[in-house]
């Protein structure tokens, strides 16, 4: 059997994986704070007997686009957009501190300030922010959270933790869509970070670019499948010739 099928198979698999990444990006074109995921091909030489004239194609994830999405005005005082390279700190389902650019928040029935997924927002000390369930919260541009009960003056309950990674620190996206430090450590609170309230950061996915990429990946997949068909035809022709001999 022609070894071409293995090379073509690896190419088809890489194209299929790229299609999956692009489809995920396109599906999140309206998700607040979403970061577009990069995907790249890389060639891996096939080791073994004989000359190394064949390579396998592998699809790898090269990270994500860190450009901010467009600001989307909502008028909701509990919606916020972190400025610059700052991230909101939340408590993941695993209990570990994680980071997100999605700033849609609300107070749940227990009085905890949570994000759209119900995960607790963290304060400067890394603890969840809590207040009276019937209190009316407001957020300042520095992340200070004030809770006001009817007939009483507002009380500061804490400051949202805004963290800004250093230029050489790259957050990793987890399966839950949240970002974390590669070593699992927590970033320090950035006292100079600021945010804008009443707006949300949109996704930074370029829908047109993602759609063009999906078309290109589909064509690459079709080309690899044709190579597989050619290899099958060559095998049949060779078998017929050997049978005649």
BAFI-3210 file (N, C-alpha, C; in Angstrom, 3 decimals, decimal comma, padded with zeros to 6 digits):
// residues 245
n [1|2|3|4|5|6|7|8|9|10|11|12|13|14|15|16|17|18|19|20|21|22|23|24|25|26|27|28|29|30|31|32|33|34|35|36|37|38|39|40|41|42|43|44|45|46|47|48|49|50|51|52|53|54|55|56|57|58|59|60|61|62|63|64|65|66|67|68|69|70|71|72|73|74|75|76|77|78|79|80|81|82|83|84|85|86|87|88|89|90|91|92|93|94|95|96|97|98|99|100|101|102|103|104|105|106|107|108|109|110|111|112|113|114|115|116|117|118|119|120|121|122|123|124|125|126|127|128|129|130|131|132|133|134|135|136|137|138|139|140|141|142|143|144|145|146|147|148|149|150|151|152|153|154|155|156|157|158|159|160|161|162|163|164|165|166|167|168|169|170|171|172|173|174|175|176|177|178|179|180|181|182|183|184|185|186|187|188|189|190|191|192|193|194|195|196|197|198|199|200|201|202|203|204|205|206|207|208|209|210|211|212|213|214|215|216|217|218|219|220|221|222|223|224|225|226|227|228|229|230|231|232|233|234|235|236|237|238|239|240|241|242|243|244|245]
n.u [000,849|000,594|002,541|001,656|-000,925|-000,824|000,494|-001,309|-003,514|-002,717|-002,603|-005,300|-006,457|-005,283|-006,375|-009,044|-008,989|-008,226|-010,479|-012,292|-011,356|-011,684|-014,445|-015,277|-014,357|-015,976|-018,480|-018,423|-018,543|-020,201|-019,842|-019,236|-016,087|-014,626|-011,724|-010,143|-008,997|-005,837|-004,596|-002,227|-000,294|002,183|005,114|006,154|008,903|009,048|010,346|012,489|013,393|015,298|015,354|014,509|012,071|009,458|006,852|004,754|001,725|000,757|-001,691|-001,554|-002,230|-001,603|-002,015|-003,804|-005,595|-004,809|-005,912|-008,112|-011,719|-014,495|-016,144|-019,300|-022,152|-024,343|-025,778|-026,254|-025,421|-023,878|-022,415|-019,201|-016,118|-012,837|-009,973|-007,176|-004,656|-005,808|-007,424|-010,410|-010,709|-011,889|-013,514|-012,962|-014,799|-013,269|-012,289|-010,004|-008,275|-009,084|-009,117|-010,831|-012,174|-014,733|-017,210|-019,839|-021,972|-023,818|-025,863|-026,355|-028,864|-027,798|-026,390|-023,917|-021,541|-021,498|-020,420|-021,674|-021,830|-022,293|-020,112|-018,129|-017,077|-013,901|-012,214|-009,606|-008,077|-008,436|-010,711|-014,221|-016,721|-019,201|-022,492|-025,437|-028,370|-030,493|-029,402|-028,424|-026,054|-023,143|-020,530|-017,312|-014,978|-012,465|-012,925|-014,060|-016,567|-019,700|-022,329|-025,701|-028,295|-031,797|-032,659|-030,325|-026,850|-024,395|-022,213|-018,876|-017,964|-015,803|-013,134|-013,073|-010,945|-008,535|-006,275|-003,148|-001,248|002,330|004,365|005,828|004,371|002,102|-001,211|-003,060|-005,674|-008,340|-010,314|-012,770|-013,079|-012,009|-009,092|-005,784|-002,730|000,210|001,614|-000,223|-000,280|-001,374|-002,127|-000,914|-002,930|-003,708|-003,294|-003,447|-005,059|-007,941|-011,478|-014,392|-017,734|-021,094|-020,765|-019,801|-017,104|-016,780|-016,499|-013,322|-013,237|-012,869|-015,341|-015,553|-012,941|-012,746|-014,693|-013,648|-011,317|-012,422|-013,498|-011,161|-009,873|-011,680|-011,314|-008,665|-008,979|-010,521|-008,654|-006,734|-008,263|-008,621|-006,038|-005,894|-007,741|-006,398|-004,198|-005,452|-006,370|-003,909|-002,949|-004,748|-004,216|-001,561|-001,918|-003,389|-001,494|000,478|-001,007|-001,346|001,185]
n.v [-001,200|002,221|004,614|007,123|007,488|007,841|010,262|011,960|011,528|012,671|015,335|015,823|015,452|017,559|019,744|019,382|019,812|022,494|023,583|023,146|024,869|027,362|027,350|027,430|029,960|031,545|030,928|032,278|034,944|036,869|036,764|038,310|039,722|037,626|035,935|035,563|032,495|031,342|029,282|027,070|025,383|022,806|021,160|017,834|015,826|012,514|009,911|007,097|004,091|004,557|007,412|010,645|011,835|012,386|014,107|014,739|016,543|018,679|020,162|022,965|024,934|028,257|030,133|033,105|035,961|039,068|041,526|044,163|043,879|045,594|048,277|047,882|049,522|049,197|050,314|049,215|049,442|047,518|046,312|046,073|047,154|046,285|048,344|048,823|046,359|044,949|042,400|040,852|039,245|036,068|033,371|030,154|027,101|025,108|026,230|027,704|030,750|032,628|034,312|036,800|038,697|039,345|041,351|041,296|041,501|040,542|040,481|037,648|035,467|034,944|037,171|037,490|038,894|038,089|036,725|036,475|033,723|032,867|032,689|033,601|036,970|038,310|040,066|042,514|041,019|038,473|037,211|036,275|038,739|039,958|040,990|042,518|040,856|042,394|044,807|047,693|047,688|049,486|050,337|051,712|053,488|052,605|050,110|049,895|048,659|049,571|049,225|049,958|050,320|050,822|053,985|054,294|055,253|054,613|051,768|050,787|047,733|046,450|046,076|045,349|042,846|043,677|042,561|042,840|041,266|040,902|041,911|039,637|037,609|035,181|034,375|031,317|029,724|027,928|024,850|025,674|028,162|030,231|032,133|031,407|031,521|029,914|028,388|028,079|030,002|033,037|036,256|039,451|042,086|044,945|048,134|050,390|049,874|050,459|050,745|050,815|051,595|050,435|049,482|046,767|044,679|043,639|040,624|039,825|038,580|038,355|038,140|037,850|037,138|034,699|033,150|033,069|031,675|029,208|028,329|028,025|026,022|023,924|023,438|022,584|020,212|018,745|018,483|016,821|014,529|013,820|013,037|010,730|009,152|008,976|007,485|005,071|004,372|004,032|001,813|-000,180|-000,261|-001,111|-003,627|-004,900|-004,965|-006,621|-008,909|-009,571|-010,259]
n.w [000,000|-000,825|000,824|000,699|001,583|004,342|004,652|003,326|004,919|007,365|006,595|005,957|008,462|009,898|008,538|009,185|011,954|012,027|010,864|012,893|014,928|013,689|013,314|015,963|016,675|014,988|015,977|018,341|017,776|018,777|021,478|024,518|025,282|024,164|022,967|019,937|018,650|017,562|014,879|013,513|010,989|011,164|010,032|010,402|010,262|008,950|010,616|010,155|008,313|005,314|003,018|004,356|003,078|003,385|005,141|007,959|008,451|011,010|013,103|015,135|018,070|018,281|020,208|021,102|019,815|021,104|020,871|021,821|021,881|020,300|022,032|023,523|024,165|026,915|028,968|031,418|034,761|036,007|034,094|032,710|031,221|030,992|030,823|028,587|029,064|031,126|033,154|034,420|037,560|038,445|040,224|039,328|038,474|039,534|041,770|041,550|040,934|038,093|034,858|032,935|030,183|029,950|031,199|032,256|034,931|037,920|040,914|042,818|044,368|046,867|047,473|046,359|044,147|040,865|037,664|034,237|033,942|036,458|038,130|040,946|041,321|042,087|044,772|045,568|047,362|046,528|047,323|047,186|046,313|048,397|049,396|050,842|049,809|048,902|048,369|046,472|044,079|042,889|040,606|040,507|038,361|039,039|039,914|042,395|044,488|045,525|047,812|048,307|050,544|050,705|051,963|053,360|053,524|050,964|051,136|050,938|049,667|048,673|046,233|042,867|041,571|039,359|037,067|035,457|033,149|032,756|029,889|029,079|030,122|029,388|029,249|029,486|027,728|029,128|029,114|029,953|028,950|030,372|031,394|032,520|034,472|033,197|035,113|037,084|039,025|040,730|039,465|040,563|042,005|040,079|040,889|039,386|037,265|035,238|034,482|032,374|032,916|032,219|029,708|027,530|026,532|023,256|021,209|019,712|017,309|013,834|011,678|008,866|008,141|009,508|008,171|005,561|006,127|006,882|004,463|002,991|004,523|004,104|001,374|001,399|002,808|000,983|-001,082|000,116|000,420|-002,229|-002,849|-001,309|-002,717|-005,147|-004,328|-003,746|-006,289|-007,574|-006,190|-006,983|-009,721|-009,683|-008,551|-010,538|-012,614|-011,505|-011,327|-014,014|-014,658]
ca.u [000,000|001,379|002,600|001,020|-002,186|-000,562|000,782|-002,563|-004,392|-002,299|-003,017|-006,752|-006,757|-004,900|-007,380|-010,269|-008,798|-008,280|-011,890|-012,943|-010,952|-012,329|-015,875|-015,446|-014,214|-017,145|-019,625|-018,293|-018,374|-021,021|-019,592|-018,467|-014,744|-014,012|-010,457|-010,026|-007,917|-005,001|-004,239|-001,165|000,214|003,626|005,541|006,933|009,557|008,764|011,590|012,439|014,370|015,240|015,477|013,403|011,462|008,046|006,553|003,370|001,209|000,053|-002,342|-001,255|-002,824|-000,502|-002,432|-005,026|-005,425|-004,977|-006,437|-009,418|-012,903|-015,155|-017,007|-020,726|-022,888|-025,514|-026,510|-026,355|-024,309|-023,050|-021,598|-017,947|-015,076|-011,496|-009,187|-005,806|-004,430|-006,286|-008,392|-011,191|-010,416|-013,065|-013,217|-013,436|-015,509|-012,275|-011,860|-008,755|-008,455|-008,960|-009,249|-011,724|-012,429|-016,183|-017,522|-021,262|-022,091|-025,075|-025,852|-027,239|-029,781|-027,021|-025,720|-022,562|-021,384|-021,060|-020,442|-022,814|-021,856|-022,541|-018,854|-017,896|-016,061|-012,975|-011,721|-008,146|-007,438|-008,704|-011,912|-015,464|-017,373|-020,552|-023,248|-026,822|-029,033|-031,421|-028,668|-028,252|-024,618|-022,609|-019,097|-016,546|-014,034|-011,300|-013,365|-014,635|-017,973|-020,454|-023,683|-026,577|-029,602|-032,762|-032,708|-029,017|-025,755|-023,689|-021,083|-017,908|-017,822|-014,549|-012,715|-012,870|-009,540|-008,115|-004,885|-002,527|-000,036|003,515|004,486|006,351|003,456|001,028|-002,248|-003,499|-007,114|-008,736|-011,476|-013,960|-013,093|-011,305|-007,647|-004,996|-001,283|000,673|002,059|-001,313|-000,173|-002,316|-001,529|-001,197|-003,899|-003,119|-003,980|-003,575|-005,983|-009,220|-012,515|-015,499|-018,989|-022,198|-020,385|-019,141|-016,160|-017,239|-015,535|-012,375|-013,251|-013,209|-016,236|-015,214|-011,685|-013,021|-015,430|-012,698|-010,450|-013,163|-013,572|-009,812|-009,634|-012,511|-010,656|-007,490|-009,452|-010,909|-007,433|-006,139|-009,101|-008,317|-004,779|-006,227|-008,374|-005,339|-003,403|-006,258|-006,331|-002,567|-002,854|-005,530|-003,491|-000,399|-002,379|-003,749|-000,267|001,107|-001,846|-001,085|002,493]
ca.v [000,000|003,437|005,380|008,413|007,603|008,341|011,693|012,636|011,430|013,663|016,634|015,935|015,604|018,910|020,658|019,211|020,462|023,944|023,920|023,153|026,092|028,497|027,278|027,897|031,421|032,135|030,744|033,215|036,295|037,775|036,502|039,412|039,455|036,423|036,105|034,684|031,522|031,137|027,903|027,021|024,073|022,596|019,923|016,928|014,814|011,117|009,205|005,678|003,637|005,219|008,877|011,365|012,690|012,583|014,801|014,757|017,874|018,721|021,429|023,388|026,201|029,187|031,141|033,856|037,375|039,832|042,866|044,354|043,944|046,901|048,557|047,800|050,204|048,468|051,128|048,497|049,896|046,385|045,861|046,818|046,804|046,595|049,133|048,371|044,916|044,410|041,302|040,643|037,992|035,312|032,061|029,093|025,986|024,309|026,979|028,404|032,075|032,668|035,677|036,957|040,075|039,524|042,076|041,317|041,056|040,736|039,970|036,482|035,422|034,896|038,446|037,453|039,513|037,012|037,076|035,927|032,275|032,589|032,518|034,752|037,970|038,382|041,388|042,660|039,989|037,168|036,637|036,678|039,962|039,680|042,122|042,167|040,454|043,428|046,051|048,166|047,902|050,324|050,077|052,862|053,229|051,907|048,784|049,919|048,245|050,181|048,682|050,919|049,824|051,918|054,806|054,341|055,672|053,501|051,193|050,127|046,321|045,939|046,529|044,257|042,599|043,832|042,117|043,110|040,453|041,531|041,587|038,285|036,648|034,836|033,550|030,164|029,500|026,604|024,250|026,401|029,477|031,194|032,180|031,219|031,516|028,558|027,657|028,022|031,066|034,148|037,546|040,464|043,121|046,146|049,284|051,461|049,454|051,141|050,131|051,679|050,948|050,632|048,939|045,469|044,474|042,624|039,628|040,361|037,703|038,943|037,141|037,628|036,389|033,329|032,461|032,804|030,604|027,943|027,911|027,568|024,736|022,922|023,100|021,789|018,873|018,076|018,141|015,655|013,373|013,414|012,300|009,382|008,439|008,671|006,378|003,855|004,036|003,516|000,459|-001,076|-000,403|-001,954|-005,001|-005,452|-005,253|-007,796|-010,055|-009,930|-010,892]
ca.w [000,000|-000,944|002,067|000,458|002,318|005,687|004,524|002,985|006,086|008,351|006,076|006,098|009,881|010,285|007,973|009,961|013,244|011,800|010,638|014,200|015,618|013,015|013,606|017,340|016,641|014,349|016,871|019,461|017,254|019,589|022,892|025,117|025,792|023,596|022,284|018,779|018,781|016,383|014,547|012,506|010,590|011,238|009,377|011,253|009,423|009,253|010,884|009,862|007,332|004,020|003,023|005,020|002,055|003,690|006,384|008,396|008,778|012,293|013,422|016,491|018,499|018,560|021,173|020,830|019,485|022,332|020,577|022,467|021,038|020,299|023,181|023,227|025,234|027,404|029,931|032,692|035,617|036,438|032,968|032,733|030,254|031,501|029,879|028,367|029,116|032,400|033,145|035,635|038,251|038,886|040,811|038,447|039,117|040,252|042,943|041,258|040,343|036,641|034,344|031,796|029,755|029,942|032,424|032,608|036,323|038,641|042,283|042,896|045,514|048,110|047,670|045,793|042,834|039,983|036,246|033,503|034,139|037,871|038,862|041,832|041,029|043,215|045,143|045,564|048,179|045,941|047,942|046,517|046,770|048,878|049,941|051,135|048,567|048,463|048,201|045,102|043,918|041,824|040,421|040,058|037,264|039,586|040,341|043,746|044,517|046,620|047,978|048,995|050,980|050,704|053,165|054,007|052,651|050,348|051,868|050,066|050,040|048,155|044,909|041,924|041,250|037,974|036,959|034,159|032,972|032,178|028,454|028,864|030,733|028,455|029,860|028,692|027,750|029,592|028,451|030,400|028,323|031,223|031,189|033,737|034,321|032,862|036,302|038,040|040,022|040,611|039,160|041,595|041,638|039,486|041,487|038,391|036,204|035,237|033,679|031,974|033,266|031,283|028,397|027,510|025,430|022,324|020,735|018,736|016,133|012,539|011,094|007,458|008,108|009,946|007,118|004,470|006,605|006,844|003,054|002,625|005,188|003,426|000,110|001,728|003,164|-000,267|-001,807|000,765|000,125|-003,606|-002,788|-000,827|-003,832|-006,116|-003,789|-003,925|-007,724|-007,876|-005,623|-007,834|-010,982|-009,427|-008,331|-011,852|-013,359|-010,910|-011,667|-015,402|-014,748]
c.u [000,886|001,336|002,010|-000,237|-001,966|-000,270|-000,501|-003,517|-004,029|-002,699|-004,508|-007,148|-006,419|-005,909|-008,687|-010,161|-008,827|-009,722|-012,634|-012,619|-011,650|-013,829|-016,168|-015,330|-015,469|-018,372|-019,607|-018,105|-019,177|-020,823|-018,743|-017,110|-014,040|-012,736|-010,331|-008,803|-007,164|-004,807|-003,217|-000,822|001,712|003,951|006,421|007,564|009,231|010,078|011,421|013,496|014,194|015,356|014,251|012,785|010,002|007,895|005,069|002,980|000,433|-000,522|-002,052|-001,953|-001,720|-000,883|-003,702|-004,680|-005,728|-005,473|-007,819|-010,560|-013,526|-016,053|-018,463|-021,502|-024,145|-026,370|-026,689|-025,176|-023,413|-022,318|-020,341|-016,978|-013,732|-010,700|-007,774|-005,693|-004,909|-007,336|-009,143|-010,814|-011,721|-012,609|-013,825|-014,163|-014,552|-011,762|-010,606|-009,067|-008,192|-009,289|-010,116|-011,830|-013,921|-016,610|-018,990|-021,430|-023,504|-024,922|-026,832|-028,073|-029,052|-026,282|-024,301|-022,563|-020,769|-021,092|-021,613|-022,939|-022,099|-021,292|-018,585|-016,804|-015,196|-012,554|-010,189|-007,425|-007,653|-009,906|-013,152|-016,053|-018,813|-021,176|-024,654|-027,568|-029,942|-030,737|-028,555|-026,770|-024,310|-021,101|-018,425|-015,564|-012,759|-011,661|-013,965|-016,131|-018,639|-021,866|-024,510|-027,923|-030,542|-032,784|-031,386|-027,973|-025,031|-022,480|-020,167|-017,701|-016,525|-014,223|-012,475|-011,381|-009,339|-006,635|-004,376|-001,258|001,111|003,620|004,983|005,491|002,270|000,034|-002,648|-005,005|-007,403|-009,956|-012,771|-014,045|-012,416|-009,800|-006,930|-003,510|-000,825|001,064|000,979|-001,265|-001,206|-001,560|-001,817|-002,214|-003,162|-003,908|-004,196|-004,564|-007,320|-010,206|-013,590|-016,799|-020,074|-021,901|-019,782|-018,174|-016,676|-016,141|-014,577|-012,256|-013,641|-014,029|-015,876|-013,946|-011,897|-013,742|-014,519|-011,759|-011,136|-013,285|-012,225|-009,511|-010,447|-011,878|-009,404|-007,882|-009,834|-009,682|-006,768|-006,951|-008,875|-007,010|-005,010|-006,865|-007,353|-004,481|-004,148|-006,252|-004,987|-002,401|-003,580|-004,802|-002,283|-000,798|-002,759|-002,528|000,434|000,321|-001,623|000,244|002,405]
c.v [001,254|004,221|006,770|008,580|008,164|009,846|012,478|012,621|012,473|015,071|016,862|016,143|017,006|019,932|020,581|019,893|021,983|024,388|024,024|024,430|027,306|028,521|027,763|029,412|032,083|032,031|031,738|034,656|037,318|037,566|037,614|038,955|038,258|036,789|035,074|033,783|031,375|029,642|027,940|025,577|024,002|021,234|019,112|015,860|013,399|010,376|007,716|005,295|004,385|006,722|009,541|012,363|012,983|013,293|014,668|016,203|017,794|020,116|021,758|024,709|027,128|030,265|031,848|035,311|038,210|041,247|043,021|044,353|045,332|047,051|048,565|048,396|049,418|049,321|050,462|048,894|048,765|045,724|046,711|046,277|047,236|047,325|048,564|046,858|044,266|043,324|041,284|039,284|037,352|034,001|030,985|028,004|025,088|025,021|027,795|029,750|032,035|034,076|035,699|038,432|040,360|040,151|042,201|040,723|041,269|040,163|038,810|036,505|035,405|036,194|038,479|038,127|038,474|037,502|036,384|034,420|031,886|032,375|033,763|035,680|038,133|039,819|041,394|041,565|038,583|036,473|037,088|037,928|039,641|040,924|041,643|041,918|041,541|044,778|046,414|048,495|048,876|050,118|051,332|052,487|052,534|050,524|048,749|049,620|048,829|049,616|049,655|050,272|051,021|052,654|054,923|054,818|054,436|053,064|050,491|048,694|045,717|046,537|045,325|044,084|042,714|043,503|042,357|042,276|041,282|041,137|040,180|037,204|036,418|033,930|032,432|029,988|028,064|026,097|024,959|027,802|030,553|031,085|032,076|031,332|030,092|027,732|027,573|029,094|032,154|035,438|038,534|041,471|044,351|047,364|050,406|051,108|050,166|050,419|051,150|050,942|051,287|050,138|047,554|045,422|043,354|041,624|040,282|039,471|038,506|037,905|036,831|036,797|034,931|032,534|032,127|031,668|029,246|027,421|027,348|026,198|023,618|022,491|022,269|020,350|018,088|017,651|016,911|014,392|012,893|012,631|010,877|008,550|008,073|007,505|005,059|003,406|003,446|002,092|-000,550|-001,319|-001,302|-003,414|-005,666|-005,815|-006,492|-009,055|-010,513|-010,650|-012,338]
c.w [000,000|000,356|001,913|001,307|003,726|005,664|004,247|004,175|007,140|007,909|006,228|007,560|010,379|009,772|008,760|011,327|013,103|011,586|011,966|014,972|015,015|013,283|015,021|017,403|016,091|015,244|018,028|018,998|018,055|021,091|023,502|025,625|025,186|022,845|021,159|018,911|017,470|016,135|013,428|012,179|010,887|010,650|010,325|010,370|009,901|009,405|010,625|008,850|006,016|004,147|003,645|004,041|002,338|005,034|006,687|008,709|010,080|012,508|014,879|016,790|018,962|019,562|020,744|020,495|020,719|022,079|021,212|021,451|021,136|021,519|022,748|024,402|025,597|028,341|031,281|033,575|036,111|035,276|032,935|031,689|030,812|030,420|029,750|028,384|030,387|032,190|034,467|036,233|038,725|039,511|039,919|039,217|039,894|041,499|042,746|040,619|038,844|036,171|033,086|031,440|029,697|031,265|032,757|034,001|036,860|040,044|042,367|044,183|046,854|048,382|047,150|044,422|041,905|038,537|035,559|033,658|035,591|038,692|039,697|041,294|042,275|043,486|045,140|046,333|047,624|046,536|047,180|047,133|047,152|049,467|050,273|049,830|048,024|048,256|046,728|044,879|042,786|041,773|039,889|038,966|037,745|040,096|041,727|043,686|045,760|046,644|048,803|049,288|051,082|052,036|053,883|053,001|052,102|051,161|050,867|050,547|049,502|046,796|044,029|041,630|039,751|037,910|035,548|034,027|032,407|030,699|028,180|029,515|029,801|029,144|028,913|028,838|028,196|028,855|028,831|029,809|029,149|030,996|032,527|033,423|034,038|034,082|037,378|039,108|039,759|040,313|040,292|041,089|041,118|039,982|040,483|037,284|036,357|034,321|033,363|032,253|032,252|029,881|028,587|026,344|024,537|021,975|019,742|017,493|014,893|011,780|009,645|007,331|008,505|008,854|005,933|004,862|006,566|005,420|002,599|003,242|004,531|002,104|000,341|002,072|001,910|-001,065|-001,213|000,485|-001,310|-003,657|-002,293|-001,935|-004,895|-005,645|-003,950|-005,385|-008,107|-007,359|-006,508|-009,161|-010,791|-009,225|-009,643|-012,661|-012,821|-011,234|-013,099|-015,553|-014,316]
res [x|x|x|x|x|x|x|x|x|x|x|x|x|x|x|x|x|x|x|x|x|x|x|x|x|x|x|x|x|x|x|x|x|x|x|x|x|x|x|x|x|x|x|x|x|x|x|x|x|x|x|x|x|x|x|x|x|x|x|x|x|x|x|x|x|x|x|x|x|x|x|x|x|x|x|x|x|x|x|x|x|x|x|x|x|x|x|x|x|x|x|x|x|x|x|x|x|x|x|x|x|x|x|x|x|x|x|x|x|x|x|x|x|x|x|x|x|x|x|x|x|x|x|x|x|x|x|x|x|x|x|x|x|x|x|x|x|x|x|x|x|x|x|x|x|x|x|x|x|x|x|x|x|x|x|x|x|x|x|x|x|x|x|x|x|x|x|x|x|x|x|x|x|x|x|x|x|x|x|x|x|x|x|x|x|x|x|x|x|x|x|x|x|x|x|x|x|x|x|x|x|x|x|x|x|x|x|x|x|x|x|x|x|x|x|x|x|x|x|x|x|x|x|x|x|x|x|x|x|x|x|x|x|x|x|x|x|x|x|x|x|x|x|x|x]
***
